[in-house]
């Protein structure tokens, strides 16, 4: 069974729009919907915003029987050629706010049990693939830019790498589909509010066959 994990109900709605015969429940305080998508039973979990919420929701989905996790949601973009509404898959993710450098000298983003900051993710080839940076920050702060450039990221969110980390640990494949709502240095908060509706419509169209 596939399980979709999204931070916000509006993001989860992009998948729910395609479900038939759905059943909703509340599991450990989170909304969970099970239904049919393209003749396959799937689960949709609304995690809440942030890494800890995303990790907990992903672990729940795996323990409930999911053998693949799909993260659908919006994100920020870092490359100048990116446009609002661009869709991307994620081929690797990094937690850019994880830092054990003073403890063991590892690069920022390297989790204690790993040797690389990047957690690989699966892609379908239907959309361009980018590196995703995840952290518990939502801002338009250019102070993060040198680190993000060093890490080679194209996208930023608050959940994706945490989802990928849980999946890697559990040996479960993970994919992510992201839509750009804002570009670094252009007023993230204002752009997010203005462009969210457009991006959700694009994600809804894409989720029907992704």
TORZARO-622522 format. One record per atom (N, C-alpha, C, O): x, y, z; residue in three letters. Coordinates in steps of 0.1 Angstrom, whole numbers, padded with zeros to 4 digits, always signed. Layout:
<rs>
XYZALA ...
</rs>
This chain:
<rs>
+0008-0012+0000UNK +0000+0000+0000UNK +0009+0013+0000UNK +0018+0013+0008UNK +0005+0022-0008UNK +0012+0035-0009UNK +0006+0044+0002UNK -0007+0043+0004UNK +0014+0052+0008UNK +0009+0062+0017UNK +0014+0076+0013UNK +0026+0078+0012UNK +0005+0086+0012UNK +0009+0099+0009UNK +0009+0107+0023UNK +0000+0106+0031UNK +0020+0114+0025UNK +0022+0122+0037UNK +0024+0137+0033UNK +0033+0140+0025UNK +0015+0145+0038UNK +0015+0159+0035UNK +0014+0167+0047UNK +0007+0163+0057UNK +0020+0179+0048UNK +0020+0187+0060UNK +0007+0193+0063UNK +0002+0193+0074UNK +0001+0199+0053UNK -0012+0206+0055UNK -0024+0199+0048UNK -0022+0192+0039UNK -0035+0202+0053UNK -0047+0196+0048UNK -0049+0201+0033UNK -0054+0193+0025UNK -0046+0213+0030UNK -0047+0218+0016UNK -0038+0210+0007UNK -0042+0208-0005UNK -0026+0206+0011UNK -0018+0197+0003UNK -0023+0183+0002UNK -0023+0178-0009UNK -0028+0178+0013UNK -0034+0164+0012UNK -0046+0164+0003UNK -0049+0154-0004UNK -0053+0175+0002UNK -0065+0176-0006UNK -0062+0174-0021UNK -0070+0170-0029UNK -0049+0176-0025UNK -0045+0174-0039UNK -0046+0159-0043UNK -0049+0156-0054UNK -0044+0151-0033UNK -0045+0136-0035UNK -0060+0132-0033UNK -0065+0124-0040UNK -0065+0137-0022UNK -0079+0133-0018UNK -0089+0135-0030UNK -0099+0129-0031UNK -0086+0145-0038UNK -0095+0149-0049UNK -0097+0137-0059UNK -0106+0136-0066UNK -0087+0128-0059UNK -0087+0116-0068UNK -0092+0103-0062UNK -0093+0093-0069UNK -0094+0103-0049UNK -0098+0091-0042UNK -0113+0088-0043UNK -0121+0097-0044UNK -0116+0075-0044UNK -0129+0070-0043UNK -0131+0061-0032UNK -0121+0055-0027UNK -0143+0059-0027UNK -0146+0050-0016UNK -0137+0053-0003UNK -0133+0044+0003UNK -0135+0066-0001UNK -0126+0069+0010UNK -0132+0068+0024UNK -0144+0070+0025UNK -0124+0066+0034UNK -0128+0065+0048UNK -0118+0073+0056UNK -0106+0071+0055UNK -0124+0082+0064UNK -0115+0091+0072UNK -0115+0087+0087UNK -0126+0083+0093UNK -0104+0088+0093UNK -0102+0085+0108UNK -0092+0094+0114UNK -0085+0101+0107UNK -0092+0094+0127UNK -0082+0102+0134UNK -0073+0092+0142UNK -0077+0085+0150UNK -0060+0093+0138UNK -0050+0083+0143UNK -0039+0091+0150UNK -0032+0098+0144UNK -0039+0089+0164UNK -0028+0096+0172UNK -0029+0111+0169UNK -0018+0118+0168UNK -0041+0117+0167UNK -0043+0131+0166UNK -0041+0136+0151UNK -0041+0148+0149UNK -0039+0127+0142UNK -0037+0131+0128UNK -0048+0125+0119UNK -0053+0114+0121UNK -0052+0134+0109UNK -0062+0129+0100UNK -0056+0119+0090UNK -0046+0121+0084UNK -0063+0108+0089UNK -0059+0097+0080UNK -0071+0093+0071UNK -0082+0091+0076UNK -0069+0093+0058UNK -0079+0089+0049UNK -0074+0077+0040UNK -0063+0078+0035UNK -0082+0067+0040UNK -0079+0055+0031UNK -0089+0054+0020UNK -0101+0056+0023UNK -0085+0051+0008UNK -0094+0050-0003UNK -0087+0044-0015UNK -0076+0038-0014UNK -0094+0045-0026UNK -0089+0039-0039UNK -0084+0049-0048UNK -0090+0060-0051UNK -0072+0047-0053UNK -0066+0056-0063UNK -0061+0048-0075UNK -0052+0040-0073UNK -0067+0049-0087UNK -0063+0041-0098UNK -0064+0026-0095UNK -0055+0019-0098UNK -0075+0022-0088UNK -0077+0008-0085UNK -0067+0002-0075UNK -0066-0010-0074UNK -0061+0011-0067UNK -0051+0007-0057UNK -0055+0014-0044UNK -0059+0025-0043UNK -0055+0006-0033UNK -0057+0012-0020UNK -0046+0020-0015UNK -0034+0016-0015UNK -0048+0032-0011UNK -0038+0041-0007UNK -0042+0048+0006UNK -0054+0048+0010UNK -0033+0053+0014UNK -0035+0061+0026UNK -0030+0075+0024UNK -0020+0077+0018UNK -0037+0084+0030UNK -0033+0098+0030UNK -0032+0103+0045UNK -0042+0102+0052UNK -0020+0108+0049UNK -0018+0112+0063UNK -0015+0127+0063UNK -0006+0131+0056UNK -0022+0135+0070UNK -0019+0149+0072UNK -0010+0150+0085UNK -0015+0148+0096UNK +0002+0153+0082UNK +0012+0152+0093UNK +0012+0164+0102UNK +0015+0162+0114UNK +0009+0176+0097UNK +0013+0188+0104UNK +0026+0193+0099UNK +0034+0186+0093UNK +0029+0206+0102UNK +0041+0212+0097UNK +0053+0209+0105UNK +0052+0209+0117UNK +0064+0207+0099UNK +0077+0206+0106UNK +0082+0191+0106UNK +0075+0182+0103UNK +0095+0190+0109UNK +0102+0177+0108UNK +0097+0167+0117UNK +0095+0155+0113UNK +0095+0171+0130UNK +0090+0160+0139UNK +0076+0155+0136UNK +0074+0143+0137UNK +0067+0164+0132UNK +0054+0160+0127UNK +0055+0150+0115UNK +0049+0140+0115UNK +0064+0154+0105UNK +0065+0146+0093UNK +0071+0132+0096UNK +0066+0122+0091UNK +0081+0132+0105UNK +0087+0119+0109UNK +0077+0110+0116UNK +0076+0098+0113UNK +0069+0116+0125UNK +0059+0108+0133UNK +0049+0102+0123UNK +0045+0091+0124UNK +0044+0111+0114UNK +0033+0106+0105UNK +0039+0095+0096UNK +0031+0086+0092UNK +0051+0097+0091UNK +0057+0087+0082UNK +0059+0074+0090UNK +0055+0063+0084UNK +0063+0074+0102UNK +0065+0062+0109UNK +0051+0055+0112UNK +0050+0043+0111UNK +0041+0063+0114UNK +0028+0057+0116UNK +0023+0050+0103UNK +0018+0039+0103UNK +0025+0057+0092UNK +0021+0051+0079UNK +0028+0038+0076UNK +0022+0028+0071UNK +0041+0037+0079UNK +0049+0025+0077UNK +0044+0014+0086UNK +0042+0002+0081UNK +0041+0017+0098UNK +0036+0007+0108UNK +0022+0003+0104UNK +0018-0008+0108UNK +0015+0011+0097UNK +0001+0008+0093UNK +0001+0000+0080UNK -0010-0004+0075UNK +0013-0003+0075UNK +0014-0012+0063UNK +0018-0006+0050UNK +0019-0013+0040UNK +0022+0007+0050UNK +0027+0013+0038UNK +0040+0008+0034UNK +0050+0006+0042UNK +0041+0004+0021UNK +0054-0001+0015UNK +0061+0009+0006UNK +0071+0006+0000UNK +0055+0021+0005UNK +0061+0032-0003UNK +0054+0045+0003UNK +0042+0046+0005UNK +0063+0055+0005UNK +0058+0068+0010UNK +0060+0079-0001UNK +0070+0079-0007UNK +0049+0087-0003UNK +0049+0097-0013UNK +0046+0111-0005UNK +0036+0112+0001UNK +0055+0120-0007UNK +0053+0133-0001UNK +0049+0143-0011UNK +0056+0145-0021UNK +0037+0149-0009UNK +0032+0159-0019UNK +0031+0172-0012UNK +0024+0173-0001UNK +0036+0183-0017UNK +0035+0196-0011UNK +0042+0207-0018UNK +0047+0205-0029UNK +0041+0219-0012UNK +0047+0231-0018UNK +0061+0233-0012UNK +0064+0227-0002UNK +0069+0242-0018UNK +0082+0244-0014UNK +0087+0258-0019UNK +0081+0264-0027UNK +0099+0262-0014UNK +0106+0273-0019UNK +0116+0269-0030UNK +0121+0258-0029UNK +0119+0278-0038UNK +0129+0276-0049UNK +0141+0285-0048UNK +0140+0296-0042UNK +0153+0280-0052UNK +0165+0288-0051UNK +0172+0291-0064UNK +0181+0299-0064UNK +0168+0286-0075UNK +0175+0288-0087UNK +0168+0299-0095UNK +0155+0299-0096UNK +0175+0308-0101UNK +0169+0320-0107UNK +0160+0317-0118UNK +0151+0325-0121UNK +0162+0306-0125UNK +0153+0303-0136UNK +0140+0297-0132UNK +0131+0295-0140UNK +0139+0294-0119UNK +0126+0288-0114UNK +0115+0298-0114UNK +0117+0310-0113UNK +0103+0293-0116UNK +0091+0301-0117UNK +0080+0295-0107UNK +0080+0284-0104UNK +0072+0304-0102UNK +0061+0300-0094UNK +0052+0290-0102UNK +0048+0293-0113UNK +0049+0279-0095UNK +0041+0269-0101UNK +0049+0257-0108UNK +0044+0248-0113UNK +0063+0259-0108UNK +0071+0248-0113UNK +0070+0235-0105UNK +0070+0236-0092UNK +0069+0224-0111UNK +0068+0211-0104UNK +0081+0204-0105UNK +0088+0203-0116UNK +0086+0198-0094UNK +0098+0190-0093UNK +0096+0178-0085UNK +0089+0178-0076UNK +0104+0167-0089UNK +0106+0156-0080UNK +0119+0158-0072UNK +0127+0167-0076UNK +0121+0151-0062UNK +0133+0152-0054UNK +0141+0139-0055UNK +0136+0128-0053UNK +0154+0141-0059UNK +0163+0129-0060UNK +0171+0127-0048UNK +0177+0116-0046UNK +0173+0137-0039UNK +0180+0136-0027UNK +0176+0147-0018UNK +0172+0158-0022UNK +0176+0145-0005UNK +0172+0155+0005UNK +0182+0156+0016UNK +0189+0147+0019UNK +0183+0168+0022UNK +0193+0171+0033UNK +0186+0179+0044UNK +0179+0188+0041UNK +0189+0176+0056UNK +0184+0184+0068UNK +0195+0195+0070UNK +0204+0192+0077UNK +0193+0207+0065UNK +0203+0217+0065UNK +0204+0223+0079UNK +0214+0231+0081UNK +0195+0221+0088UNK +0196+0226+0102UNK +0201+0216+0112UNK +0200+0218+0124UNK +0206+0205+0107UNK +0212+0194+0115UNK +0227+0196+0115UNK +0233+0195+0105UNK +0233+0198+0127UNK +0247+0202+0128UNK +0254+0196+0140UNK +0252+0200+0151UNK +0263+0186+0137UNK +0271+0180+0147UNK +0286+0183+0145UNK +0294+0176+0151UNK +0288+0194+0138UNK +0302+0197+0134UNK +0311+0199+0147UNK +0322+0194+0147UNK +0306+0205+0157UNK +0315+0207+0169UNK +0317+0194+0177UNK +0327+0193+0184UNK +0308+0185+0175UNK +0309+0172+0182UNK +0318+0162+0175UNK +0327+0156+0182UNK +0317+0161+0162UNK +0325+0151+0155UNK +0331+0155+0142UNK +0337+0147+0135UNK +0330+0168+0139UNK +0336+0173+0127UNK +0329+0170+0114UNK +0335+0173+0103UNK +0317+0165+0114UNK +0310+0161+0102UNK +0304+0174+0096UNK +0302+0184+0102UNK +0302+0173+0083UNK +0296+0184+0075UNK +0281+0186+0080UNK +0275+0177+0085UNK +0277+0199+0080UNK +0263+0202+0083UNK +0254+0193+0075UNK +0255+0192+0063UNK +0244+0188+0081UNK +0234+0179+0075UNK +0237+0164+0076UNK +0228+0156+0073UNK +0249+0161+0080UNK +0252+0146+0082UNK +0246+0141+0095UNK +0250+0145+0106UNK +0236+0132+0094UNK +0230+0126+0105UNK +0240+0117+0112UNK +0249+0112+0105UNK +0238+0115+0125UNK +0248+0108+0133UNK +0251+0094+0127UNK +0263+0089+0129UNK +0241+0087+0121UNK +0244+0073+0117UNK +0248+0073+0102UNK +0249+0062+0096UNK +0250+0084+0096UNK +0253+0085+0082UNK +0267+0091+0079UNK +0273+0097+0088UNK +0272+0090+0067UNK +0284+0096+0063UNK +0282+0107+0052UNK +0292+0114+0049UNK +0270+0108+0047UNK +0267+0118+0037UNK +0255+0126+0042UNK +0246+0121+0048UNK +0255+0139+0039UNK +0243+0147+0043UNK +0231+0144+0034UNK +0219+0148+0038UNK +0232+0137+0023UNK +0222+0135+0013UNK +0215+0122+0015UNK +0221+0111+0015UNK +0202+0122+0016UNK +0194+0110+0017UNK +0187+0108+0003UNK +0179+0116-0001UNK +0191+0097-0004UNK +0185+0095-0017UNK +0170+0092-0017UNK +0165+0086-0008UNK +0164+0097-0028UNK +0149+0094-0029UNK +0147+0089-0044UNK +0155+0092-0053UNK +0136+0083-0046UNK +0132+0078-0059UNK +0126+0088-0067UNK +0119+0097-0062UNK +0127+0087-0080UNK +0120+0096-0089UNK +0114+0088-0101UNK +0118+0077-0103UNK +0104+0094-0107UNK +0098+0087-0118UNK +0103+0092-0132UNK +0101+0085-0142UNK +0110+0103-0132UNK +0114+0109-0145UNK +0103+0117-0152UNK +0106+0122-0163UNK +0092+0119-0146UNK +0081+0127-0152UNK +0083+0142-0150UNK +0078+0150-0158UNK +0091+0145-0140UNK +0094+0159-0137UNK +0109+0161-0135UNK +0116+0151-0131UNK +0114+0173-0137UNK +0128+0175-0133UNK +0131+0172-0119UNK +0122+0174-0110UNK +0143+0168-0116UNK +0147+0164-0102UNK +0156+0174-0096UNK +0166+0178-0103UNK +0154+0177-0083UNK +0163+0186-0076UNK +0166+0181-0062UNK +0160+0172-0057UNK +0177+0187-0056UNK +0180+0184-0042UNK +0172+0193-0033UNK +0170+0205-0036UNK +0166+0187-0023UNK +0157+0194-0014UNK +0164+0196+0000UNK +0170+0187+0005UNK +0163+0208+0005UNK +0168+0211+0018UNK +0156+0213+0027UNK +0147+0220+0024UNK +0157+0206+0039UNK +0146+0206+0049UNK +0151+0212+0062UNK +0162+0208+0067UNK +0143+0221+0068UNK +0147+0226+0081UNK +0134+0232+0087UNK +0124+0235+0080UNK +0135+0233+0100UNK +0123+0239+0107UNK +0124+0254+0107UNK +0123+0261+0118UNK +0124+0260+0095UNK +0124+0274+0093UNK +0115+0277+0081UNK +0116+0270+0071UNK +0107+0288+0082UNK +0100+0293+0071UNK +0103+0308+0071UNK +0098+0316+0078UNK +0112+0312+0062UNK +0117+0326+0061UNK +0123+0329+0047UNK +0124+0320+0039UNK +0126+0341+0046UNK +0133+0346+0033UNK +0147+0351+0036UNK +0151+0361+0030UNK +0153+0345+0046UNK +0166+0350+0051UNK +0177+0346+0042UNK +0180+0334+0040UNK +0184+0356+0036UNK +0195+0353+0027UNK +0208+0348+0035UNK +0217+0344+0028UNK +0207+0348+0048UNK +0219+0343+0056UNK +0220+0328+0054UNK +0232+0323+0055UNK +0210+0321+0050UNK +0210+0307+0047UNK +0216+0304+0034UNK +0220+0292+0031UNK +0217+0314+0025UNK +0221+0311+0011UNK +0234+0305+0009UNK +0235+0295+0001UNK +0245+0309+0016UNK +0258+0303+0014UNK +0258+0288+0017UNK +0264+0280+0010UNK +0252+0284+0028UNK +0251+0270+0032UNK +0243+0262+0021UNK +0247+0252+0017UNK +0231+0268+0017UNK +0223+0261+0008UNK +0230+0259-0006UNK +0228+0249-0013UNK +0237+0270-0010UNK +0245+0269-0022UNK +0256+0258-0021UNK +0258+0250-0030UNK +0262+0258-0010UNK +0273+0248-0007UNK +0267+0234-0008UNK +0273+0224-0014UNK +0255+0232-0003UNK +0248+0219-0003UNK +0242+0216-0017UNK +0238+0204-0019UNK +0242+0225-0026UNK +0237+0223-0040UNK +0222+0221-0040UNK +0217+0213-0049UNK +0215+0228-0032UNK +0200+0225-0031UNK +0193+0234-0041UNK +0198+0245-0045UNK +0182+0229-0046UNK +0173+0237-0055UNK +0160+0241-0049UNK +0153+0250-0053UNK +0156+0233-0039UNK +0143+0235-0032UNK +0145+0234-0017UNK +0154+0229-0012UNK +0135+0241-0010UNK +0135+0240+0004UNK +0121+0238+0010UNK +0112+0244+0005UNK +0120+0230+0020UNK +0107+0228+0027UNK +0109+0225+0042UNK +0121+0227+0046UNK +0099+0221+0049UNK +0100+0218+0063UNK +0097+0204+0067UNK +0096+0201+0079UNK +0096+0195+0057UNK +0092+0181+0060UNK +0100+0170+0052UNK +0103+0160+0058UNK +0103+0173+0040UNK +0108+0162+0030UNK +0119+0154+0035UNK +0118+0141+0034UNK +0130+0160+0040UNK +0142+0152+0044UNK +0139+0143+0056UNK +0144+0133+0058UNK +0130+0148+0065UNK +0126+0140+0077UNK +0118+0128+0073UNK +0120+0117+0078UNK +0110+0130+0063UNK +0102+0118+0057UNK +0112+0108+0051UNK +0111+0096+0053UNK +0121+0113+0043UNK +0131+0105+0036UNK +0140+0097+0047UNK +0143+0086+0044UNK +0143+0104+0057UNK +0152+0098+0068UNK +0145+0086+0074UNK +0151+0075+0076UNK +0132+0088+0078UNK +0124+0077+0084UNK +0123+0065+0074UNK +0125+0053+0078UNK +0121+0068+0061UNK +0119+0058+0051UNK +0133+0050+0049UNK +0133+0038+0048UNK +0144+0058+0049UNK +0157+0051+0047UNK +0159+0042+0058UNK +0164+0030+0056UNK +0157+0046+0071UNK +0159+0038+0082UNK +0150+0025+0082UNK +0155+0015+0086UNK +0138+0027+0077UNK +0129+0015+0077UNK +0130+0007+0064UNK +0124-0004+0063UNK +0138+0011+0055UNK +0140+0004+0042UNK +0128+0005+0033UNK +0125-0005+0026UNK +0121+0016+0034UNK +0109+0018+0026UNK +0112+0029+0015UNK +0117+0040+0019UNK +0109+0027+0002UNK +0111+0037-0008UNK +0103+0049-0006UNK +0092+0049+0000UNK +0108+0061-0010UNK +0102+0073-0008UNK +0103+0082-0020UNK +0114+0083-0027UNK +0092+0089-0023UNK +0092+0099-0034UNK +0086+0112-0029UNK +0079+0112-0020UNK +0090+0123-0037UNK +0084+0136-0033UNK +0081+0144-0046UNK +0089+0144-0055UNK +0069+0150-0046UNK +0066+0159-0056UNK +0063+0173-0050UNK +0054+0174-0042UNK +0070+0183-0055UNK +0070+0196-0049UNK +0066+0207-0060UNK +0070+0206-0071UNK +0059+0217-0055UNK +0055+0228-0064UNK +0060+0241-0058UNK +0058+0244-0046UNK +0067+0249-0066UNK +0074+0261-0061UNK +0064+0273-0058UNK +0057+0277-0068UNK +0063+0277-0046UNK +0054+0289-0043UNK +0062+0302-0041UNK +0055+0312-0042UNK +0075+0301-0039UNK +0082+0313-0037UNK +0097+0311-0041UNK +0102+0299-0041UNK +0104+0322-0044UNK +0118+0321-0047UNK +0126+0329-0038UNK +0122+0340-0034UNK +0138+0324-0033UNK +0146+0331-0023UNK +0148+0346-0027UNK +0151+0349-0038UNK +0146+0354-0016UNK +0149+0368-0018UNK +0137+0376-0024UNK +0139+0388-0026UNK +0126+0370-0026UNK +0115+0377-0032UNK +0103+0379-0023UNK +0092+0382-0028UNK +0105+0377-0010UNK +0094+0379-0001UNK +0086+0367+0002UNK +0074+0366-0003UNK +0092+0357+0008UNK +0086+0344+0009UNK +0072+0343+0015UNK +0063+0337+0009UNK +0070+0351+0026UNK +0057+0350+0032UNK +0046+0355+0023UNK +0035+0349+0022UNK +0048+0367+0017UNK +0038+0373+0008UNK +0036+0364-0004UNK +0024+0361-0008UNK +0046+0359-0010UNK +0045+0350-0021UNK +0038+0337-0018UNK +0030+0332-0026UNK +0041+0332-0006UNK +0034+0319-0003UNK +0019+0321-0002UNK +0012+0313-0008UNK +0014+0331+0004UNK +0000+0334+0005UNK -0006+0336-0008UNK -0017+0331-0011UNK +0001+0343-0017UNK -0005+0347-0030UNK -0005+0335-0040UNK -0014+0334-0048UNK +0005+0326-0039UNK +0007+0316-0049UNK +0003+0302-0045UNK +0003+0293-0053UNK -0001+0300-0032UNK -0004+0287-0027UNK -0016+0281-0035UNK -0015+0269-0039UNK -0026+0289-0037UNK -0038+0283-0044UNK -0035+0278-0058UNK -0039+0267-0062UNK -0027+0286-0065UNK -0022+0282-0079UNK -0015+0269-0078UNK -0017+0260-0086UNK -0005+0268-0069UNK +0003+0256-0068UNK -0005+0243-0064UNK -0003+0232-0069UNK -0015+0245-0055UNK -0023+0234-0051UNK -0031+0229-0063UNK -0033+0217-0064UNK -0036+0238-0071UNK -0043+0233-0083UNK -0034+0225-0092UNK -0038+0215-0098UNK -0022+0229-0094UNK -0012+0222-0102UNK -0009+0208-0096UNK -0008+0198-0104UNK -0007+0208-0083UNK -0004+0195-0077UNK -0016+0186-0078UNK -0014+0174-0080UNK -0028+0191-0077UNK -0040+0183-0078UNK -0041+0176-0092UNK -0043+0164-0093UNK -0038+0184-0102UNK -0037+0178-0116UNK -0027+0167-0117UNK -0029+0157-0123UNK -0015+0170-0111UNK -0004+0160-0112UNK -0006+0147-0104UNK -0002+0137-0109UNK -0013+0148-0093UNK -0014+0137-0084UNK -0023+0126-0090UNK -0023+0115-0085UNK -0031+0129-0100UNK -0040+0119-0106UNK -0032+0108-0112UNK -0038+0097-0113UNK -0020+0110-0117UNK -0013+0099-0124UNK +0002+0098-0119UNK +0009+0091-0125UNK +0006+0105-0108UNK +0020+0105-0104UNK +0023+0092-0096UNK +0034+0090-0092UNK 
</rs>
